Amino acid sequence: MQTEFLDHASALDEAASAFVELRPRLFGIAYRMLGSASEAEDILQEVWMRWQGTDRAAVDNPSAYLALITTRLSINVATSARARRETYIGPWLPEPVDTSLDPALGAERGEALELAFLLLLERLNPTERAAYVLREAFVYPYRQIAEILQLTPVNVRQLVSRARKRLTAARREPIDKSEHRRLLRAFIDAAQTGDIAALEDLFAADVVSSSDGGGLRGAARFPLLGSLRVARFLAAFAPRFWPGAEMEWVEVNGLAAAIVPRGRSGVTMLTVEASPQGIHHVMWIVNPVKLDAFERSRPRPAAAPG
């Protein structure tokens, strides 16, 4: 009896070790599929439960098996999430994660993690998104993706090619992290003073301002479009929003962002999407659920030795 117990405990330890080693990559797949760190964590909880109940001696490749389960569960959740987002109050933005210490999100290609790119992924259906993420962000072989999606390798190649063309056509020319931070800082300086001309100079002509509040009172429920309209709104908004605000600079999904106190009731996260043509998208995240999830993703200081 004791021998059986020890064998079982040893098997669980091996299962846990394999799962922990692969967890960053599995989280990276689920997060890119869903645009939500909390939903990705829920997926990983379910994957772990299934992994414990699996006949692991029959699994030749734990990495491939766990990627398969993670992807299929993520497709199911993404399908239902599309319906939920149709009833979401106001603009929807992805749930941000802290990347200041480069946590292992399993990315071979970091640009597939940026908030603006996660928004573009929403244009793909869940199966297209899975094929694209597995191939482009994680460089899985087409044959393995085909097994995961229960398609032929030829079909997977077509899915990835179609998705790549759609995303490339919609994506702005990227800028480096330092230029992004410079533009964000210049935007905040101009927004704080309500300088309409300075804001317009920073904006691309097609600039959009989106506020994700999930129905929170005071959050704009419709995007603002156009450089002059956005600049005028920000100038009118400045006297109520900025005075006394002590910003905290953070790194969100690989790029700079600012956390700004919002009166006594909470905070707002602010970042931008930009290209060499200027700022195209101003993103305000006000939804407390998403901000709480971001706080949970932040590294915690080590406890003092006791």
C-alpha positions in Angstrom: 0.0 0.0 0.0 2.8 2.4 0.9 4.6 1.5 -2.3 1.5 2.3 -4.3 1.1 5.6 -2.5 4.7 6.6 -3.2 4.5 5.6 -6.8 1.3 7.7 -7.2 3.0 10.6 -5.5 6.0 10.3 -7.7 3.8 10.2 -10.8 2.0 13.3 -9.7 5.3 15.1 -9.1 6.4 14.2 -12.6 3.1 15.4 -14.0 3.4 18.7 -12.1 7.0 19.2 -13.2 6.1 18.7 -16.8 3.1 21.1 -16.5 5.1 23.8 -14.7 7.8 23.7 -17.4 5.3 24.1 -20.2 3.0 26.5 -18.4 4.4 29.7 -19.8 3.9 28.5 -23.4 0.4 27.2 -22.6 -0.5 30.5 -21.0 0.9 32.4 -24.0 -1.3 30.4 -26.4 -4.5 30.8 -24.4 -3.8 34.5 -23.7 -3.3 35.3 -27.4 -6.4 33.3 -28.3 -8.6 35.1 -25.7 -7.1 38.5 -25.1 -7.8 37.9 -21.4 -5.3 36.8 -18.7 -8.0 35.8 -16.3 -9.7 33.5 -18.9 -6.3 32.1 -19.9 -5.6 31.2 -16.2 -9.0 29.5 -16.1 -8.0 27.5 -19.2 -4.8 26.4 -17.6 -6.6 25.3 -14.4 -8.8 23.0 -16.6 -5.7 21.7 -18.5 -4.0 20.9 -15.2 -7.1 19.0 -14.0 -7.3 17.0 -17.3 -3.5 16.3 -17.2 -3.8 14.8 -13.7 -6.6 12.5 -14.9 -4.8 11.5 -18.1 -3.1 8.1 -18.7 0.3 9.9 -19.0 2.2 6.7 -19.7 0.4 6.6 -23.0 1.4 10.2 -23.9 4.6 10.2 -26.0 4.9 14.0 -26.2 3.5 15.9 -23.2 4.3 19.3 -24.8 2.2 18.4 -27.9 -0.6 16.9 -25.8 -0.9 19.9 -23.5 -0.8 22.3 -26.4 -3.6 20.4 -28.0 -5.8 20.5 -24.9 -5.0 24.2 -24.3 -5.8 25.2 -27.9 -9.0 23.2 -28.2 -10.3 24.6 -24.8 -9.3 28.1 -26.0 -11.2 27.8 -29.2 -14.3 26.8 -27.2 -14.0 29.8 -24.9 -13.2 32.2 -27.8 -16.3 31.1 -29.6 -18.5 31.9 -26.6 -16.5 35.1 -25.9 -17.5 36.5 -29.3 -21.1 36.3 -28.4 -20.4 37.9 -25.0 -18.5 40.8 -26.6 -21.5 41.6 -28.7 -23.3 42.6 -25.6 -20.3 44.3 -23.9 -21.1 47.8 -22.9 -18.8 50.3 -24.8 -15.5 49.5 -26.6 -13.8 46.2 -25.7 -10.0 46.2 -25.3 -7.8 43.2 -24.4 -7.0 42.6 -20.8 -3.4 44.0 -20.2 -0.5 42.1 -18.6 2.6 43.4 -17.0 5.7 42.5 -19.0 8.3 44.7 -17.3 10.4 41.7 -16.2 9.8 39.8 -19.4 7.7 37.1 -17.8 7.8 33.9 -19.9 4.6 34.3 -21.9 6.1 31.7 -24.3 6.6 34.2 -27.2 9.1 33.7 -30.0 7.6 36.8 -31.6 6.8 39.5 -29.0 4.8 41.7 -31.4 2.0 39.2 -31.3 1.5 40.2 -27.7 0.9 43.9 -28.1 -2.7 45.2 -27.3 -3.2 46.6 -30.8 -2.3 43.3 -32.3 -4.5 41.3 -30.0 -7.3 43.6 -31.2 -6.5 42.7 -34.7 -6.6 38.9 -33.9 -10.2 39.5 -32.9 -11.0 39.9 -36.6 -10.2 36.2 -37.1 -12.5 33.4 -36.2 -11.3 31.2 -33.4 -9.9 28.4 -35.6 -8.1 30.9 -37.8 -6.7 32.6 -34.7 -5.5 29.3 -33.3 -3.7 28.4 -36.6 -2.1 31.8 -36.8 -1.0 32.0 -33.2 0.5 28.5 -33.1 2.4 29.1 -36.4 3.4 32.7 -36.2 3.9 33.3 -32.5 5.1 29.8 -31.5 6.4 28.3 -34.8 4.6 25.0 -34.5 5.0 22.7 -37.5 2.0 22.7 -39.8 1.5 18.9 -39.3 1.2 19.4 -35.5 -1.2 22.3 -35.9 -3.3 20.1 -38.2 -3.5 17.4 -35.5 -4.6 20.0 -32.9 -7.2 21.5 -35.2 -8.3 18.2 -36.8 -7.6 19.6 -40.2 -5.2 18.6 -43.0 -1.8 20.4 -43.2 -2.9 21.9 -46.5 -5.9 23.4 -44.9 -3.8 24.8 -42.0 -1.4 26.4 -44.5 -4.3 28.1 -46.2 -5.7 29.3 -42.9 -2.4 30.8 -41.8 -1.8 32.4 -45.2 -5.3 33.9 -45.2 -4.9 35.2 -41.6 -1.4 36.6 -42.3 -2.7 38.6 -45.3 -5.7 40.0 -43.4 -3.6 41.0 -40.4 -0.7 42.4 -42.5 -3.2 44.5 -44.5 -4.7 46.0 -41.4 -1.6 46.4 -39.3 0.3 49.7 -39.0 4.0 50.0 -39.6 5.6 49.3 -36.2 7.9 51.7 -34.3 10.4 50.7 -31.7 9.8 50.8 -28.0 11.7 54.0 -27.3 9.8 55.9 -30.0 6.5 54.5 -28.7 7.4 55.7 -25.2 8.4 59.2 -26.5 5.1 59.6 -28.4 3.1 58.5 -25.3 5.0 60.9 -23.1 4.4 63.7 -25.6 0.8 62.8 -25.9 0.3 63.0 -22.1 2.1 66.3 -21.9 -0.2 67.8 -24.5 -3.3 66.2 -23.0 -2.5 67.6 -19.6 -2.3 71.1 -20.9 -5.2 70.8 -23.3 -3.0 71.8 -26.2 -5.2 71.1 -29.2 -2.5 72.0 -31.8 0.1 69.8 -30.1 -2.3 66.9 -29.9 -3.2 67.2 -33.6 0.5 67.2 -34.5 0.9 63.9 -32.7 -2.2 62.2 -34.2 -2.6 60.4 -37.5 -5.6 61.6 -39.4 -7.5 58.4 -38.6 -6.9 58.5 -34.9 -9.4 56.7 -32.6 -9.9 57.1 -28.9 -11.4 54.1 -27.1 -12.4 53.8 -23.4 -13.0 50.3 -22.1 -15.1 50.7 -19.0 -17.4 47.7 -19.3 -20.4 50.0 -18.4 -18.6 51.9 -15.6 -20.2 55.2 -15.1 -18.2 58.1 -16.7 -16.5 55.9 -19.3 -17.2 56.9 -22.9 -19.4 54.3 -24.5 -18.5 55.1 -28.1 -15.1 55.6 -29.7 -14.1 59.1 -30.9 -12.8 59.4 -34.4 -10.6 61.9 -36.2 -7.7 64.1 -35.0 -9.6 67.3 -34.4 -12.5 65.7 -32.6 -10.2 63.7 -30.4 -8.0 66.6 -29.6 -10.9 68.9 -28.7 -12.4 66.2 -26.5 -9.1 65.8 -24.6 -8.7 69.5 -24.2 -12.2 69.8 -22.7 -11.6 66.8 -20.5 -8.2 67.9 -19.2 -9.2 70.2 -16.3 -11.3 67.4 -14.7 -8.9 64.5 -15.4 -5.3 65.5 -14.9 -4.9 68.0 -12.0 -3.2 66.3 -9.1 -2.7 63.0 -10.9 0.6 61.3 -10.1 1.2 58.9 -12.9 3.0 55.6 -12.7 4.8 54.3 -15.7 4.4 50.6 -16.4 5.1 48.2 -19.3 2.0 46.6 -20.7 2.2 43.9 -23.3 5.7 44.9 -24.2 5.1 48.6 -24.6 4.9 51.7 -22.3 1.7 52.7 -20.6 0.7 55.0 -17.7 -1.5 54.4 -14.8 -3.4 57.6 -13.8 -5.4 58.0 -10.6 -9.1 58.8 -11.4 -10.3 60.9 -8.5 -10.9 58.9 -5.4 -12.6 56.0 -7.0 -10.0 54.2 -9.0 -7.4 54.4 -11.8 -7.2 54.5 -15.6 -4.6 52.8 -17.7 -3.5 54.7 -20.8 -1.5 53.6 -23.8 -1.4 54.2 -27.5 -0.9 52.4 -30.8 1.5 54.4 -33.0 3.3 54.2 -36.3 5.7 56.5 -38.1 2.6 58.5 -39.2 1.7 59.2 -35.5 -0.7 58.0 -32.9 -3.6 55.9 -34.4 -5.3 54.6 -31.3 -5.5 56.1 -27.8 -6.6 53.3 -25.4 -8.1 54.0 -22.0 -8.7 51.0 -19.8 -11.0 51.9 -17.0 -12.8 48.5 -16.3 -11.9 47.6 -12.7 -11.9 43.9 -13.5 -9.2 44.3 -16.1 -7.2 46.6 -14.0 -7.4 44.1 -11.1 -6.2 41.4 -13.4 -3.3 43.6 -14.4 -2.3 44.1 -10.8 -2.3 40.4 -10.3 0.1 40.0 -13.2 2.6 42.3 -11.7 5.7 40.9 -10.0 5.6 41.1 -6.3 8.6 42.2 -4.2 10.3 39.4 -2.4 9.4 39.1 1.3 12.1 40.2 3.8 13.9 37.3 5.4 12.3 36.5 8.7 
